[in-house]
Amino acid sequence: MPTVIKKLDAGSFQLKDQVVAINRVTKVVKGGKNLSFAALVVVGDPSAAVVGYGSGKAKEVPQAIRKGIESAKKNLVKINLTDTTIPHLVLGRYGSGRVLLKPAPEGTGVIAGGAVRAVMTSAGVQNVLTKSIGTTNPHNVIKATFEALKQLKNKKDVAALRGKASEEL
């Protein structure tokens, strides 16, 4: 059963943005090549465990980044965390991108590369082990990471699904 995700208001958080990838793209037209830039951006509030991603395209890099930030603010998601790590192991899939997220003990830090690290630090996860499997395309890796983060459940939800008290688990 899919969970209903309510829209989060970007104005109520202290969002920090992080550029994951900037790509120079060209469109070949009759008069030559039209050059533009595509930016992939992650925004998040580590204290509120809120994170989102977006992409923007423009003729100049700063405008592309600005568009990416605006896009990211429109699709923020709240993450279920336990203290400084994630509650359980989870595998996110998107396209041929697979991202494995594994809880880690206190003091481990964020063991992640590139796009996954940007999402984890923006979400406020301090201790986590990750493995990116398959594609290295940052768009697919970020989408797979978000799929994994959306699958995270807290103890209260699991207890309610099983019809038990959270102390019984």
C-alpha positions as CSV (number, residue, x, y, z in Angstrom):
1,M,0.0,0.0,0.0
2,P,1.6,3.3,-1.1
3,T,2.0,5.9,1.6
4,V,0.4,9.3,1.1
5,I,3.1,12.0,1.1
6,K,1.9,15.4,2.0
7,K,3.7,18.4,0.6
8,L,6.2,20.1,2.9
9,D,6.5,23.9,3.0
10,A,10.0,24.9,2.1
11,G,9.7,28.2,4.0
12,S,9.5,26.6,7.4
13,F,13.0,24.9,7.2
14,Q,16.6,26.2,7.1
15,L,17.5,24.6,3.8
16,K,21.0,24.2,2.7
17,D,21.7,23.4,-1.0
18,Q,24.4,21.2,-2.4
19,V,25.2,20.9,-6.1
20,V,25.7,17.2,-7.1
21,A,26.4,17.5,-10.8
22,I,26.7,20.1,-13.5
23,N,26.5,18.9,-17.1
24,R,27.2,20.9,-20.2
25,V,24.7,20.0,-22.9
26,T,24.5,21.1,-26.5
27,K,21.6,21.2,-29.0
28,V,22.7,21.1,-32.6
29,V,20.6,23.5,-34.7
30,K,20.9,24.8,-38.3
31,G,23.1,27.7,-37.2
32,G,25.5,25.6,-35.1
33,K,25.4,24.4,-31.5
34,N,23.3,25.9,-28.7
35,L,25.2,25.5,-25.4
36,S,23.4,25.2,-22.1
37,F,24.0,23.8,-18.6
38,A,22.1,21.2,-16.5
39,A,22.5,21.2,-12.8
40,L,21.4,18.5,-10.3
41,V,20.9,19.9,-6.8
42,V,20.0,18.5,-3.4
43,V,18.5,20.7,-0.6
44,G,17.9,19.7,2.9
45,D,17.5,20.6,6.6
46,P,19.6,18.3,8.7
47,S,18.0,19.3,11.9
48,A,14.4,18.5,10.6
49,A,15.4,15.3,8.6
50,V,13.9,16.9,5.4
51,V,15.5,16.5,2.0
52,G,14.7,17.0,-1.7
53,Y,16.3,17.0,-5.1
54,G,15.8,18.9,-8.3
55,S,17.4,19.7,-11.7
56,G,17.5,22.9,-13.7
57,K,18.7,23.9,-17.1
58,A,19.8,27.3,-18.3
59,K,22.3,29.1,-20.5
60,E,24.6,29.9,-17.5
61,V,25.6,27.8,-14.6
62,P,24.3,30.0,-11.7
63,Q,20.9,30.2,-13.3
64,A,20.8,26.5,-13.8
65,I,21.7,26.0,-10.1
66,R,19.0,28.5,-9.0
67,K,16.4,26.6,-11.1
68,G,17.5,23.3,-9.6
69,I,17.2,24.7,-6.0
70,E,13.6,25.9,-6.8
71,S,12.7,22.5,-8.2
72,A,14.2,20.7,-5.2
73,K,12.2,22.9,-2.8
74,K,9.0,21.7,-4.5
75,N,9.6,18.0,-3.7
76,L,10.8,17.8,-0.1
77,V,10.3,14.5,1.8
78,K,10.5,13.8,5.6
79,I,12.8,11.0,6.5
80,N,12.2,8.5,9.4
81,L,15.5,8.5,11.5
82,T,16.5,6.9,14.8
83,D,18.8,9.3,16.6
84,T,21.7,9.7,14.2
85,T,21.2,6.8,11.8
86,I,18.5,5.0,9.8
87,P,16.1,2.5,11.5
88,H,16.8,-0.5,9.3
89,L,18.6,-1.8,6.2
90,V,16.9,-0.8,2.9
91,L,17.6,-1.2,-0.8
92,G,16.3,1.5,-3.2
93,R,16.0,0.9,-7.0
94,Y,15.6,3.3,-9.9
95,G,16.4,2.2,-13.4
96,S,19.6,0.3,-13.2
97,G,20.7,2.2,-10.1
98,R,20.6,0.4,-6.8
99,V,21.5,2.0,-3.5
100,L,21.9,0.0,-0.3
101,L,21.5,1.9,3.0
102,K,22.6,0.2,6.2
103,P,22.4,1.5,9.7
104,A,25.7,2.2,11.4
105,P,26.8,2.5,15.1
106,E,27.6,5.9,16.6
107,G,30.9,7.4,15.4
108,T,31.0,5.6,12.0
109,G,30.1,8.7,10.0
110,V,28.7,8.8,6.5
111,I,30.3,6.1,4.4
112,A,29.0,7.1,1.0
113,G,30.2,8.3,-2.3
114,G,29.2,11.3,-4.5
115,A,25.5,11.6,-5.0
116,V,24.5,9.4,-2.1
117,R,26.7,11.4,0.3
118,A,25.1,14.7,-0.7
119,V,21.6,13.2,0.1
120,M,22.7,11.7,3.4
121,T,24.4,14.8,4.7
122,S,21.5,17.0,3.6
123,A,19.0,14.7,5.3
124,G,20.9,14.9,8.6
125,V,22.0,11.2,8.7
126,Q,25.3,11.2,10.6
127,N,26.1,7.4,10.8
128,V,25.3,5.2,7.8
129,L,26.9,2.7,5.5
130,T,25.9,2.9,1.8
131,K,26.7,1.0,-1.4
132,S,25.8,2.2,-4.8
133,I,25.3,-0.7,-7.2
134,G,24.9,-0.6,-10.9
135,T,24.9,2.7,-12.7
136,T,27.0,5.7,-11.7
137,N,24.6,8.2,-13.3
138,P,24.0,10.8,-10.6
139,H,20.3,11.3,-11.6
140,N,19.5,7.6,-11.2
141,V,21.6,7.2,-8.1
142,I,19.8,10.1,-6.3
143,K,16.4,8.8,-7.4
144,A,17.3,5.3,-6.1
145,T,18.5,6.9,-2.8
146,F,15.2,8.7,-2.4
147,E,13.3,5.4,-3.1
148,A,15.3,3.8,-0.3
149,L,14.7,6.7,2.1
150,K,10.9,6.6,1.4
151,Q,10.8,2.9,2.4
152,L,12.1,3.7,5.9
153,K,9.6,3.0,8.7
154,N,9.8,3.9,12.3
155,K,8.9,1.6,15.2
156,K,5.4,3.1,15.8
157,D,4.3,2.4,12.2
158,V,5.6,-1.2,12.2
159,A,3.9,-1.8,15.6
160,A,0.6,-0.4,14.3
161,L,0.7,-2.5,11.2
162,R,1.3,-5.7,13.3
163,G,-1.4,-4.7,15.8
164,K,1.1,-4.6,18.7
165,A,2.4,-2.0,21.1
166,S,5.8,-0.5,20.2
167,E,7.3,-1.8,23.4
168,E,6.6,-5.4,22.2
169,L,8.9,-5.1,19.2
